[in-house]
Structures are given as C-alpha cells and as structure tokens.
Amino acid sequence: MSFKNIKSAVVFGLEAFQIDIEVNIDNRGFPGFDIVGLAAKEINESKERVKAAIRNSGYKFPNKKIIINLAPADLPKKGSLYDVPIAVGILSACGILSADLNNFLFAGELSLDGDICKIPGSTLIAVEARKKQKILVIPESNLFEVGFVKSLKILAYKNLGDLISAFQSQVFQSKKPDDFKPNNLPESNDLIENIKGHEIAKRALMIAAAGRHNICLVGSPGSGKTLLARSLGTIIPDISENDFLDVMKINSVTEEDFSLRPKFRSPNHPISHKVLIGAGSPFSLGEITLAHKGILFLDEFTEFDNKLISALRQPLEDKKIQIHTREYQITLPCDFMLVISANPCPCGNYGDPDKKCICSDHQIQRYLGKLKNPLMDRVDLFVNVFSVSSSELLSDGKTTETSGSVRDFITQLREIQNLRCENFGLERKSNADFSPEEIKIICSLEKNAIETMNSLHKKYSSRSILKF
C-alpha cells in the first residue's frame, strides 16, 4: 500500500483555498479508481482523462485499487483543475516520482494526449499559493494571468511528460512572462468627439468620470442618452495599480480578455436577480461584480423591476455584496459607477421644448415614481438631455476634445484628488467616496461662506442643515 498527499486548491467566488489531494494505492482488493470528497461530476470524469494522459505520456497506469480523497471532504469541489494533481499523486505513489512534493501546489486540466490545458481562476490560485508559501505548478497557457503576482515562484508546463521529467531530474526553471502587457482591446466607437451638441451633458459626464460619481440622464427617446452613457466608458482612466489584482481575479474566473480599460456592463431590464447580483447553484458572478472598478449602465431604468432596483441600494453604499444561502456565505466586491438613463414620461416628451407631451400629470408622476426610489439618493448628478437641433447635427464644426485627451485630463484630476488625500493624511479615494466627516476636513468652509450657504438654504427650505 502506498499513500501520497498533493496540494491543490479549490476556487469559490473570488477566493481560492488550499486543499489536499490524498492518493492511496492498495495491492489488496479488486482494481478500481474512485474519487471521494464531495466532488462534482466533472471531477469524477477526470478518471478517464488521467488514465489516458498518463499512458499517452509514456507511463504505465497502475492496475490496482486507487482511491483519491479531496480533503476537506465537506467542501464542494468542481472544475477540471484537479487532473494534474491527481495524475502527479498517482505517479508519485507508484514510485515514478520520488521528489518531495510538499512545497508545491498543482493545478491544471489534462487532455487525453497528456497536454496540460488552461484553467479558470488561476489568479486566485496564485494568490493562495503565495499566501501558503508554495511553488505554483500550472499550465503554461495560464502564465499570463499569474505572472504578475509578486513574490511567487511559478513552474509552468505544456504537457504532463515535461512536468514529470522536470520533477524526476529535479531541474526546475521558474517562469515569468518576459513582458507583462494586458491585451489591447479595441477602443469603443462611442467616442465623445463623435457626439455633436450636448455640451452640458458632456460636461456632466466629465465631472462624473473625475469624481466617480453616479449619474442619471433623463430625456426623450432618440435624444442621445445611450450614446452619451457609452461615451463615458471611453473617458474614464485606466484601472489603477492598486485595483489591478482585484479586477484580474474577476477576469481570471470569467476567462475574459483582460485590458486595463474598465469594464462597461449594460444588462437589459428583463435581467434576473441572480444575473444582476450573483449567486445561484452553480455559483456565478453578478453584473455588479463584473462591473467592479468600471461602469454599470442601466438603460431604460424605469423598466427595471422594483425588487432589482432595491437590491442595488446596499451594494452601492458598501461597495461590496454579501450573499448568504444554505450552501455558502460569500462577499464579493462591486465598486462601480452607476449610470442611469430614463424617459421623463410614458410618451417620452415631457419637458422637451420641441415635442408635445400627451401624458396626464398622474401618468407622469406614476412613471417617475421609480426615480424617487431611495436608490436615487446614491446618484449625485442628474442631467436633462434634449434632442440636438438639425443645425447642430449638420454642422461641420469639429471639437478639439477627444476621448483620449479628456481621459488624460481626468487622469490628472484624479491624481490631484490623490495628492489632496495624502496632504490631509487620508486614504486615497475619489470625491464620490468621501464620508461626511472627511468632507468637513477637506472642504472646510470659512465663516462667511457658511453664513451664505445657510441663508440660501433658509430661503428655499426654511431650515438650516449646514453645521460645522
């Protein structure tokens, strides 16, 4: 009888946890191959992949009683990343590998010919390997995703044969990408220089982008709300170095191409609670997490279900979402800019100087009821968007501002915000994220200014709320 313990990891939500792959090979009893430890169907199917990969890599698969235990046994495991650690454990238990494997953490899927295939969640696994001070062994195709994780030794292989040869010879070459460069995804066509007119709305978008403020665009159909909202995605700065890892974790799980450009997520109003917020079985990330450090655009906001609108309140406030079910409790990041567009009334023409509204006052008030939802307390900017005149549309005038130049300017403004925070001994953050106490510190008003503000407030509300 032979026993080996191989380290691997289980990915859940946006975290990975080290687990043990226990391999027991027994000469007694009938030959067999069983996997236990709350393994999903795809893990049980790995038995045939592992058998074929070992044989096609030039090694003999033991015709004995093999039991694989994924410990701890009460933690659900899914995915195909356990193929490589299972294969390594079997070959080690057979004596083909004599190296000490305690300092290594293995992950990877095997094809039938022995190739080691790319897996989702490798960035999370890399972070856990660094935490546990293990040497990470992964597919070479995942090297891009884990190569930037600092203070981590990485071994990456294309196939099982190369991996086994390296461990037999004890000659390891730690790998890092030669030059880590995120994918340059195509720039959106919704550039701000292509939008004619709407000078006030574009100014509001710049203010929102600089301070990461939530914004609401209200206007008649065809006035340009959606185009303006999409142009916002072209002027916000690249993801900062501090946020890089969090966003990379999300991309690693979803297996999306990674770019330094923030994500622009635009779900339609028939969306379900699970798709918007996350959860379900199997677990999946919601749109609010996929939009982390980017933009969540809710077009035709008044068409969204009231329950969905209410569900956004706490994530907007806390910048994270806590999901509790019978099976798990998980906390996910969701720090996004919320952009809302809505018609002003059922016919869409209320307030438009060039179009006549046919709705009654009752219809208008009822329609705008959702814009009075407590969620709107988290929205900082409200902009009326009117249709552009034909003379503006047909004009040949070209703006000197481009999405690139505006983005550079906004990047400078954010640096000013960061320097201001450092000068006051505060954590770096955008204007929209300051607490009332921090606002008092940074934006302290002189006595004359306070008196002016209070007099203006008394004039319009008959009471004063400014107290410093």
C-alpha positions, -999 to 999 in steps of 0.1 A, spaced: 0 0 0 13 35 -9 -1 69 2 8 104 -11 -6 139 -3 -6 165 -31 -15 202 -26 -41 218 -48 -68 245 -44 -105 250 -47 -119 281 -63 -151 296 -48 -164 330 -57 -133 352 -58 -112 332 -34 -92 301 -35 -84 277 -6 -57 251 -4 -69 215 -3 -52 181 -1 -54 155 -29 -49 123 -9 -39 93 -31 -40 58 -18 -29 28 -40 -36 -6 -25 -25 -40 -38 -54 -56 -19 -89 -59 -33 -101 -56 -69 -85 -30 -92 -106 2 -93 -104 40 -95 -126 60 -71 -127 97 -62 -144 109 -30 -146 141 -11 -177 160 -24 -165 160 -60 -186 174 -88 -194 153 -119 -166 168 -140 -141 157 -113 -153 121 -114 -150 122 -152 -113 131 -147 -106 94 -141 -106 86 -178 -87 118 -187 -60 110 -161 -57 73 -173 -53 83 -210 -29 112 -202 -6 90 -181 -5 62 -207 0 86 -237 28 103 -218 47 71 -218 40 58 -183 21 28 -170 -11 33 -152 -13 10 -121 -39 -17 -123 -46 -16 -86 -72 -2 -62 -68 36 -63 -88 59 -40 -85 97 -43 -98 118 -14 -103 156 -19 -99 169 17 -116 186 35 -144 163 24 -172 187 34 -161 215 10 -177 213 -25 -152 210 -54 -159 214 -91 -139 220 -122 -112 202 -141 -82 218 -124 -76 186 -103 -65 164 -133 -28 173 -129 -25 169 -91 -44 136 -93 -20 124 -120 11 136 -101 -2 119 -70 -7 86 -87 27 86 -104 43 96 -71 26 68 -52 38 44 -78 74 55 -73 78 71 -107 83 105 -88 105 104 -58 107 142 -52 93 159 -21 61 175 -33 50 192 0 63 226 -12 43 226 -44 7 235 -53 -6 218 -85 -35 228 -108 -43 220 -144 -66 201 -167 -53 172 -188 -62 164 -223 -62 127 -234 -28 131 -251 -12 145 -220 -13 182 -228 -19 205 -198 -48 228 -206 -57 263 -194 -80 266 -163 -102 294 -150 -93 311 -117 -56 307 -119 -50 342 -105 -69 333 -73 -49 301 -71 -17 320 -75 -26 344 -46 -34 314 -24 -1 297 -33 18 328 -23 -2 330 9 7 294 18 43 299 6 41 272 -21 56 269 -55 28 271 -81 27 245 -109 2 255 -136 -4 252 -173 18 273 -195 -12 289 -210 -21 304 -176 13 321 -172 -1 354 -185 -26 356 -157 -3 347 -128 30 361 -139 24 395 -123 18 380 -88 48 392 -68 69 371 -45 57 338 -61 78 311 -78 60 296 -108 66 264 -127 46 262 -160 44 232 -183 28 224 -217 23 187 -211 25 160 -184 56 145 -198 76 177 -194 63 181 -159 73 146 -149 107 149 -165 114 181 -146 105 166 -112 125 134 -120 156 154 -128 149 180 -100 158 207 -125 132 235 -122 131 267 -142 109 293 -126 89 312 -152 77 347 -156 63 364 -187 90 383 -204 70 414 -206 36 415 -190 12 436 -212 -26 434 -208 -45 428 -241 -52 460 -260 -89 456 -267 -104 477 -295 -114 512 -285 -152 517 -284 -167 536 -313 -188 557 -289 -161 584 -287 -170 617 -272 -157 636 -302 -184 620 -323 -212 634 -303 -225 668 -316 -241 692 -292 -250 681 -257 -223 703 -242 -239 704 -208 -243 666 -207 -207 661 -218 -195 684 -191 -215 665 -165 -200 632 -178 -165 646 -173 -174 656 -137 -188 622 -131 -157 605 -145 -133 626 -125 -150 620 -92 -165 586 -99 -200 600 -93 -232 581 -102 -252 599 -128 -287 599 -142 -296 610 -178 -332 619 -184 -345 627 -219 -369 619 -247 -363 588 -269 -336 594 -295 -321 624 -277 -287 607 -273 -288 593 -237 -274 559 -245 -247 573 -268 -236 597 -240 -236 570 -214 -214 547 -236 -190 576 -243 -184 577 -206 -166 544 -209 -141 559 -232 -131 588 -210 -126 572 -176 -89 565 -168 -73 530 -169 -75 507 -139 -51 518 -112 -22 496 -100 -40 493 -66 -71 479 -83 -53 457 -108 -53 425 -88 -90 426 -79 -100 431 -115 -76 404 -127 -92 379 -103 -126 386 -118 -113 382 -154 -94 350 -144 -127 334 -132 -147 346 -162 -119 338 -186 -124 372 -204 -97 390 -222 -80 414 -198 -74 450 -205 -65 480 -184 -97 497 -196 -125 494 -171 -155 473 -180 -187 487 -193 -216 464 -183 -251 471 -198 -277 445 -187 -312 447 -202 -342 453 -180 -356 417 -181 -325 406 -162 -330 383 -132 -318 389 -96 -292 361 -99 -277 376 -130 -276 411 -116 -265 404 -81 -248 370 -83 -254 336 -65 -272 305 -77 -262 269 -80 -237 266 -95 -225 299 -83 -219 327 -108 -207 363 -105 -234 390 -110 -232 420 -132 -225 443 -103 -193 423 -96 -183 421 -133 -186 459 -134 -161 463 -104 -140 494 -110 -159 500 -141 -194 512 -152 -228 496 -147 -253 512 -172 -290 506 -166 -307 518 -198 -345 524 -196 -342 524 -158 -379 528 -152 -385 494 -169 -364 475 -143 -382 456 -116 -386 474 -83 -370 445 -64 -339 447 -86 -337 484 -80 -340 480 -43 -313 452 -43 -288 477 -57 -290 501 -27 -267 482 -3 -240 473 -28 -239 510 -39 -234 520 -3 -209 494 8 -191 487 -25 -195 450 -18 -222 424 -18 -227 397 8 -246 366 -4 -260 341 20 -275 308 11 -279 274 27 -247 262 9 -224 292 14 -217 327 26 -196 349 3 -186 385 0 -179 400 -34 -165 434 -45 -188 457 -65 -173 492 -66 -188 506 -98 -201 538 -112 -238 536 -118 -251 553 -149 -289 555 -154 -309 566 -184 -347 571 -184 -375 588 -203 -393 616 -185 -428 602 -190 -446 573 -208 -446 591 -242 -411 604 -236 -417 641 -245 -423 657 -211 -401 688 -207 -389 687 -243 -391 722 -258 -397 709 -293 -421 680 -287 -455 679 -271 -463 656 -242 -496 638 -243 -494 623 -208 -516 634 -178 -500 646 -146 -510 614 -129 -493 593 -156 -461 614 -153 -459 612 -115 -466 574 -116 -440 569 -143 -413 589 -124 -421 571 -92 -390 548 -97 -368 579 -100 -379 588 -64 -367 554 -52 -343 555 -22 -316 542 -46 -316 577 -63 -302 591 -30 -269 575 -42 -270 593 -75 -250 626 -75 -257 641 -109 -290 645 -128 -289 658 -164 -317 667 -187 -308 655 -222 -326 673 -251 -326 664 -287 -299 681 -308 -312 705 -334 -308 698 -371 -284 727 -375 -260 712 -349 -262 678 -365 -254 691 -399 -227 714 -388 -191 707 -399 -176 721 -367 -151 697 -351 -144 696 -314 -109 699 -301 -116 675 -273 -112 638 -280 -119 608 -257 -81 604 -253 -74 640 -244 -104 641 -220 -92 608 -204 -57 622 -199 -72 654 -183 -94 633 -160 -64 611 -150 -47 643 -139 -77 654 -119 -77 620 -101 -40 625 -93 -49 659 -77 -76 641 -56 -50 616 -45 -24 642 -36 -51 661 -16 -59 630 3 -22 625 11 -19 661 23 -47 656 48 -35 621 59 -64 603 43 -67 571 23 -66 577 -14 -101 579 -28 -123 597 -53 -146 626 -45 -177 604 -45 -163 581 -18 -157 607 9 -176 604 41 -193 635 56 -166 637 82 -138 636 55 -157 663 35 -156 686 66 -118 680 68 -111 686 31 -137 711 22 -138 732 54 -157 765 48 -149 799 62 -174 816 85 -187 839 57 -192 810 33 -212 790 60 -234 820 66 -241 824 29 -249 787 25 -272 788 55 -291 819 42 -296 803 8 -308 771 25 -332 791 47 -346 809 17 -356 776 -1 -363 752 28 -369 774 58 -343 755 79 -305 752 81 -286 720 78 -251 732 75 -234 728 109 -196 729 111 
